[in-house]
Amino acid sequence: MDTPFMQTQANDTQRLGERQWEPVEDEETPVPSVGTTARELIETVVFILLVFFILRGVMQNFRVEGPSMEPNFHSNQYILVNKIIFFHFDANAPLRLLPGRQDVPPKVIYPFRLPQRGDVVVLEAPNGDGNGEQIDYIKRVVGLPGETVQVKDGKVYINGQPMEESLQSGGYLNQATDCQNGPLCQPYVVPPNTVVVMGDNRNNSQDSRSWNAEPGLPLDRIVGKAWVSYWPRDEWGVIPTPSYAQSTP
């Protein structure tokens, strides 16, 4: 009873072996038109520019120039600056667009945090380079809004107390601090929305002690916080926050 089944299977196998396969012609790959190529190129360029500007708004590289931050930062040292950390906006700006509400005072909000004592920041110099051109400085935040800052007897005083100036690395090239015959020779109350900044190389730095009659640096002139040093290679690493940032009232 099994023989017919086996015979049928054999015949089917033979027919399969005799089947002729017809060759399938390869379809030609369509050549993209000039218009398509140009559009893809434009889209790629736009995407690259978009990514560039987004990253530029978050961080930026800077080159240190001059000795004002020695021995902690040196000339021709390259750093990355965190720009988003001090991002801020005026919450009342939309209200001033309404009729009769142009006198609404600004309400500036920092969603992340404000500059703190000890932060190394890149800033737009209030006086430029003296020729009307904008120039960026790197300095350290010393005095905060509402505090009373004074330089006397070679020390910086915050609210009448000498500021502890022991850094985690490096230290100060010149420990004694000169008030440079400026406003900080007398007690100075830091106005709202401003900070007092100084270079680590205290007596070889243009900073709040020598900026005209107003030592306070407006917060909106701060570009960002120095975050990482990446060149030269032996200076690579995250830029630390000094211990005195938490030790001063």
C-alpha positions as a Markdown table, in Angstrom:
| # | Residue | x | y | z |
|---|---|---|---|---|
| 1 | Met | 0.0 | 0.0 | 0.0 |
| 2 | Asp | 3.0 | 2.3 | 0.5 |
| 3 | Thr | 4.4 | 1.8 | -3.1 |
| 4 | Pro | 2.1 | 4.2 | -5.0 |
| 5 | Phe | 2.9 | 7.0 | -2.6 |
| 6 | Met | 6.6 | 6.4 | -3.0 |
| 7 | Gln | 6.3 | 6.3 | -6.8 |
| 8 | Thr | 4.4 | 9.6 | -6.8 |
| 9 | Gln | 7.0 | 11.2 | -4.6 |
| 10 | Ala | 9.7 | 10.1 | -7.0 |
| 11 | Asn | 7.9 | 11.5 | -10.0 |
| 12 | Asp | 7.4 | 14.8 | -8.2 |
| 13 | Thr | 11.1 | 14.9 | -7.4 |
| 14 | Gln | 12.0 | 14.2 | -11.1 |
| 15 | Arg | 9.7 | 17.0 | -12.3 |
| 16 | Leu | 11.3 | 19.4 | -9.8 |
| 17 | Gly | 14.7 | 18.5 | -11.1 |
| 18 | Glu | 13.7 | 19.2 | -14.7 |
| 19 | Arg | 12.2 | 22.6 | -13.9 |
| 20 | Gln | 13.8 | 25.4 | -15.9 |
| 21 | Trp | 14.5 | 28.6 | -14.0 |
| 22 | Glu | 14.2 | 31.8 | -16.0 |
| 23 | Pro | 16.8 | 34.5 | -15.4 |
| 24 | Val | 15.6 | 37.7 | -13.9 |
| 25 | Glu | 17.0 | 40.8 | -15.3 |
| 26 | Asp | 18.5 | 43.2 | -12.8 |
| 27 | Glu | 16.6 | 46.5 | -12.5 |
| 28 | Glu | 18.8 | 49.5 | -13.2 |
| 29 | Thr | 19.3 | 51.7 | -10.2 |
| 30 | Pro | 17.7 | 55.1 | -10.9 |
| 31 | Val | 20.3 | 57.9 | -11.1 |
| 32 | Pro | 19.2 | 60.8 | -8.8 |
| 33 | Ser | 18.5 | 64.0 | -10.6 |
| 34 | Val | 20.6 | 67.1 | -10.1 |
| 35 | Gly | 17.7 | 68.7 | -8.2 |
| 36 | Thr | 17.4 | 65.8 | -5.8 |
| 37 | Thr | 21.2 | 65.9 | -5.1 |
| 38 | Ala | 21.2 | 69.7 | -4.6 |
| 39 | Arg | 18.2 | 69.4 | -2.2 |
| 40 | Glu | 19.9 | 66.7 | -0.1 |
| 41 | Leu | 23.1 | 68.7 | 0.0 |
| 42 | Ile | 21.2 | 71.8 | 1.2 |
| 43 | Glu | 19.3 | 69.7 | 3.9 |
| 44 | Thr | 22.6 | 68.3 | 5.1 |
| 45 | Val | 24.2 | 71.8 | 5.4 |
| 46 | Val | 21.2 | 73.2 | 7.2 |
| 47 | Phe | 21.3 | 70.3 | 9.6 |
| 48 | Ile | 25.0 | 70.7 | 10.3 |
| 49 | Leu | 24.5 | 74.5 | 10.9 |
| 50 | Leu | 21.6 | 73.8 | 13.2 |
| 51 | Val | 23.6 | 71.4 | 15.3 |
| 52 | Phe | 26.5 | 73.9 | 15.4 |
| 53 | Phe | 24.4 | 76.7 | 16.6 |
| 54 | Ile | 22.7 | 74.6 | 19.2 |
| 55 | Leu | 26.0 | 73.4 | 20.6 |
| 56 | Arg | 27.4 | 76.9 | 20.4 |
| 57 | Gly | 24.5 | 78.0 | 22.7 |
| 58 | Val | 25.4 | 75.3 | 25.2 |
| 59 | Met | 29.2 | 75.4 | 25.3 |
| 60 | Gln | 32.0 | 77.2 | 23.7 |
| 61 | Asn | 35.8 | 76.9 | 23.7 |
| 62 | Phe | 38.0 | 79.8 | 24.7 |
| 63 | Arg | 41.8 | 80.4 | 24.7 |
| 64 | Val | 43.3 | 82.0 | 27.9 |
| 65 | Glu | 45.4 | 85.0 | 27.1 |
| 66 | Gly | 47.7 | 86.7 | 29.5 |
| 67 | Pro | 48.9 | 86.0 | 33.1 |
| 68 | Ser | 46.0 | 87.3 | 35.1 |
| 69 | Met | 44.8 | 83.9 | 36.2 |
| 70 | Glu | 48.2 | 82.3 | 36.9 |
| 71 | Pro | 49.1 | 79.9 | 38.4 |
| 72 | Asn | 45.8 | 78.2 | 37.9 |
| 73 | Phe | 45.3 | 79.1 | 34.2 |
| 74 | His | 48.1 | 79.9 | 31.7 |
| 75 | Ser | 48.3 | 81.8 | 28.5 |
| 76 | Asn | 47.4 | 79.7 | 25.5 |
| 77 | Gln | 45.5 | 77.2 | 27.6 |
| 78 | Tyr | 42.2 | 76.1 | 26.0 |
| 79 | Ile | 39.0 | 75.6 | 28.0 |
| 80 | Leu | 35.4 | 74.7 | 27.4 |
| 81 | Val | 32.8 | 77.0 | 28.9 |
| 82 | Asn | 29.4 | 75.9 | 30.0 |
| 83 | Lys | 27.0 | 78.6 | 28.7 |
| 84 | Ile | 23.7 | 77.0 | 29.6 |
| 85 | Ile | 24.3 | 76.9 | 33.3 |
| 86 | Phe | 23.7 | 80.7 | 33.6 |
| 87 | Phe | 20.8 | 80.7 | 31.1 |
| 88 | His | 18.2 | 83.3 | 32.2 |
| 89 | Phe | 15.1 | 85.0 | 30.8 |
| 90 | Asp | 12.7 | 87.8 | 31.7 |
| 91 | Ala | 9.4 | 86.3 | 32.8 |
| 92 | Asn | 7.7 | 89.7 | 32.5 |
| 93 | Ala | 8.8 | 90.4 | 28.9 |
| 94 | Pro | 5.5 | 89.1 | 27.4 |
| 95 | Leu | 3.5 | 91.5 | 29.7 |
| 96 | Arg | 5.3 | 94.5 | 28.3 |
| 97 | Leu | 3.9 | 93.7 | 24.9 |
| 98 | Leu | 0.4 | 94.5 | 26.1 |
| 99 | Pro | -1.0 | 98.0 | 25.7 |
| 100 | Gly | -0.3 | 100.2 | 28.8 |
| 101 | Arg | 2.0 | 97.6 | 30.4 |
| 102 | Gln | 5.4 | 98.8 | 29.1 |
| 103 | Asp | 6.4 | 99.9 | 32.6 |
| 104 | Val | 6.2 | 96.4 | 34.1 |
| 105 | Pro | 9.6 | 95.8 | 35.7 |
| 106 | Pro | 11.8 | 92.9 | 34.6 |
| 107 | Lys | 11.6 | 89.6 | 36.5 |
| 108 | Val | 14.8 | 87.7 | 35.5 |
| 109 | Ile | 14.7 | 84.0 | 36.3 |
| 110 | Tyr | 17.7 | 81.7 | 36.3 |
| 111 | Pro | 16.2 | 78.2 | 35.9 |
| 112 | Phe | 19.5 | 76.4 | 36.7 |
| 113 | Arg | 21.6 | 78.6 | 39.1 |
| 114 | Leu | 23.2 | 81.9 | 39.6 |
| 115 | Pro | 27.0 | 82.5 | 39.7 |
| 116 | Gln | 28.6 | 81.4 | 43.0 |
| 117 | Arg | 31.7 | 82.6 | 44.8 |
| 118 | Gly | 34.7 | 80.7 | 43.4 |
| 119 | Asp | 33.2 | 80.1 | 40.0 |
| 120 | Val | 35.7 | 80.8 | 37.2 |
| 121 | Val | 33.7 | 82.7 | 34.5 |
| 122 | Val | 34.3 | 84.0 | 31.1 |
| 123 | Leu | 32.9 | 87.5 | 30.8 |
| 124 | Glu | 32.5 | 90.4 | 28.4 |
| 125 | Ala | 34.8 | 93.2 | 29.7 |
| 126 | Pro | 32.8 | 96.3 | 30.6 |
| 127 | Asn | 35.3 | 98.6 | 29.0 |
| 128 | Gly | 36.1 | 96.5 | 26.0 |
| 129 | Asp | 39.7 | 96.6 | 24.8 |
| 130 | Gly | 39.9 | 100.4 | 25.0 |
| 131 | Asn | 39.3 | 100.8 | 21.3 |
| 132 | Gly | 35.6 | 100.1 | 21.2 |
| 133 | Glu | 36.1 | 96.4 | 20.4 |
| 134 | Gln | 34.5 | 93.7 | 22.6 |
| 135 | Ile | 37.0 | 91.5 | 24.5 |
| 136 | Asp | 36.4 | 88.5 | 26.8 |
| 137 | Tyr | 38.1 | 88.0 | 30.1 |
| 138 | Ile | 38.4 | 85.0 | 32.4 |
| 139 | Lys | 38.1 | 85.9 | 36.1 |
| 140 | Arg | 36.9 | 84.4 | 39.4 |
| 141 | Val | 33.7 | 85.4 | 41.2 |
| 142 | Val | 34.5 | 87.0 | 44.6 |
| 143 | Gly | 31.6 | 89.0 | 45.8 |
| 144 | Leu | 27.9 | 88.3 | 45.4 |
| 145 | Pro | 24.8 | 90.6 | 45.3 |
| 146 | Gly | 24.0 | 92.2 | 48.6 |
| 147 | Glu | 27.4 | 91.4 | 50.1 |
| 148 | Thr | 29.8 | 94.1 | 51.3 |
| 149 | Val | 33.3 | 93.7 | 49.7 |
| 150 | Gln | 36.4 | 95.6 | 50.7 |
| 151 | Val | 40.1 | 95.1 | 50.0 |
| 152 | Lys | 42.4 | 96.2 | 52.9 |
| 153 | Asp | 45.6 | 95.1 | 54.5 |
| 154 | Gly | 46.3 | 92.8 | 51.5 |
| 155 | Lys | 43.1 | 90.8 | 52.0 |
| 156 | Val | 39.6 | 90.6 | 50.6 |
| 157 | Tyr | 36.9 | 91.1 | 53.2 |
| 158 | Ile | 33.3 | 89.8 | 52.7 |
| 159 | Asn | 30.8 | 91.3 | 55.1 |
| 160 | Gly | 33.7 | 92.3 | 57.4 |
| 161 | Gln | 35.3 | 88.8 | 57.5 |
| 162 | Pro | 38.5 | 88.0 | 55.6 |
| 163 | Met | 37.8 | 85.6 | 52.8 |
| 164 | Glu | 39.6 | 82.3 | 52.9 |
| 165 | Glu | 41.5 | 82.0 | 49.7 |
| 166 | Ser | 42.9 | 78.5 | 49.7 |
| 167 | Leu | 42.3 | 76.9 | 46.3 |
| 168 | Gln | 42.2 | 73.2 | 45.7 |
| 169 | Ser | 45.0 | 73.4 | 43.3 |
| 170 | Gly | 47.6 | 76.1 | 42.3 |
| 171 | Gly | 46.8 | 78.9 | 44.7 |
| 172 | Tyr | 47.5 | 82.6 | 44.2 |
| 173 | Leu | 50.7 | 83.9 | 42.6 |
| 174 | Asn | 50.5 | 87.0 | 44.7 |
| 175 | Gln | 48.8 | 86.4 | 48.0 |
| 176 | Ala | 48.6 | 90.1 | 49.0 |
| 177 | Thr | 45.7 | 91.8 | 47.2 |
| 178 | Asp | 45.9 | 95.5 | 46.4 |
| 179 | Cys | 42.8 | 97.6 | 46.1 |
| 180 | Gln | 44.5 | 99.6 | 43.2 |
| 181 | Asn | 43.2 | 102.9 | 44.6 |
| 182 | Gly | 39.7 | 102.0 | 43.4 |
| 183 | Pro | 36.2 | 101.8 | 44.9 |
| 184 | Leu | 37.0 | 98.5 | 46.7 |
| 185 | Cys | 39.4 | 100.4 | 49.0 |
| 186 | Gln | 36.3 | 101.3 | 50.9 |
| 187 | Pro | 33.4 | 99.0 | 51.8 |
| 188 | Tyr | 31.3 | 98.4 | 48.7 |
| 189 | Val | 27.8 | 96.9 | 48.7 |
| 190 | Val | 27.4 | 94.7 | 45.6 |
| 191 | Pro | 24.3 | 95.9 | 43.8 |
| 192 | Pro | 21.5 | 93.4 | 42.7 |
| 193 | Asn | 22.2 | 91.4 | 39.5 |
| 194 | Thr | 25.9 | 92.1 | 39.7 |
| 195 | Val | 29.0 | 90.3 | 41.1 |
| 196 | Val | 32.6 | 91.3 | 41.9 |
| 197 | Val | 35.3 | 89.4 | 40.0 |
| 198 | Met | 39.1 | 89.3 | 40.4 |
| 199 | Gly | 42.0 | 87.5 | 38.7 |
| 200 | Asp | 43.9 | 84.8 | 40.6 |
| 201 | Asn | 47.1 | 86.7 | 39.9 |
| 202 | Arg | 45.7 | 89.5 | 41.9 |
| 203 | Asn | 48.3 | 92.2 | 41.3 |
| 204 | Asn | 48.5 | 91.6 | 37.5 |
| 205 | Ser | 44.8 | 91.6 | 36.6 |
| 206 | Gln | 42.3 | 94.0 | 35.2 |
| 207 | Asp | 39.1 | 93.3 | 37.1 |
| 208 | Ser | 36.5 | 94.8 | 39.4 |
| 209 | Arg | 39.1 | 96.8 | 41.2 |
| 210 | Ser | 40.0 | 98.8 | 38.1 |
| 211 | Trp | 36.8 | 99.1 | 36.1 |
| 212 | Asn | 36.0 | 102.8 | 36.3 |
| 213 | Ala | 33.9 | 103.8 | 39.3 |
| 214 | Glu | 31.6 | 100.7 | 39.3 |
| 215 | Pro | 33.2 | 97.5 | 40.4 |
| 216 | Gly | 30.0 | 95.4 | 40.0 |
| 217 | Leu | 29.9 | 93.3 | 36.9 |
| 218 | Pro | 26.3 | 92.9 | 35.5 |
| 219 | Leu | 25.3 | 89.2 | 35.4 |
| 220 | Asp | 24.2 | 89.5 | 31.8 |
| 221 | Arg | 27.8 | 90.1 | 30.8 |
| 222 | Ile | 28.9 | 86.7 | 32.0 |
| 223 | Val | 29.3 | 84.3 | 29.1 |
| 224 | Gly | 29.5 | 81.1 | 31.1 |
| 225 | Lys | 31.3 | 79.0 | 33.6 |
| 226 | Ala | 34.7 | 77.6 | 32.9 |
| 227 | Trp | 34.1 | 73.8 | 32.9 |
| 228 | Val | 36.9 | 71.7 | 31.4 |
| 229 | Ser | 40.5 | 72.4 | 30.5 |
| 230 | Tyr | 41.4 | 70.4 | 27.4 |
| 231 | Trp | 44.7 | 71.8 | 26.1 |
| 232 | Pro | 47.6 | 71.4 | 26.8 |
| 233 | Arg | 47.2 | 67.7 | 27.6 |
| 234 | Asp | 48.9 | 67.9 | 31.0 |
| 235 | Glu | 46.2 | 70.5 | 32.0 |
| 236 | Trp | 43.3 | 68.3 | 31.0 |
| 237 | Gly | 40.5 | 67.9 | 33.5 |
| 238 | Val | 37.4 | 69.3 | 35.1 |
| 239 | Ile | 38.0 | 72.8 | 36.5 |
| 240 | Pro | 37.5 | 72.5 | 40.3 |
| 241 | Thr | 35.6 | 74.8 | 42.6 |
| 242 | Pro | 37.8 | 76.2 | 45.4 |
| 243 | Ser | 37.0 | 75.3 | 49.0 |
| 244 | Tyr | 36.5 | 78.9 | 50.1 |
| 245 | Ala | 33.4 | 79.1 | 48.0 |
| 246 | Gln | 31.5 | 77.5 | 51.0 |
| 247 | Ser | 33.6 | 79.0 | 53.8 |
| 248 | Thr | 32.6 | 82.6 | 53.6 |
| 249 | Pro | 29.4 | 83.9 | 55.1 |
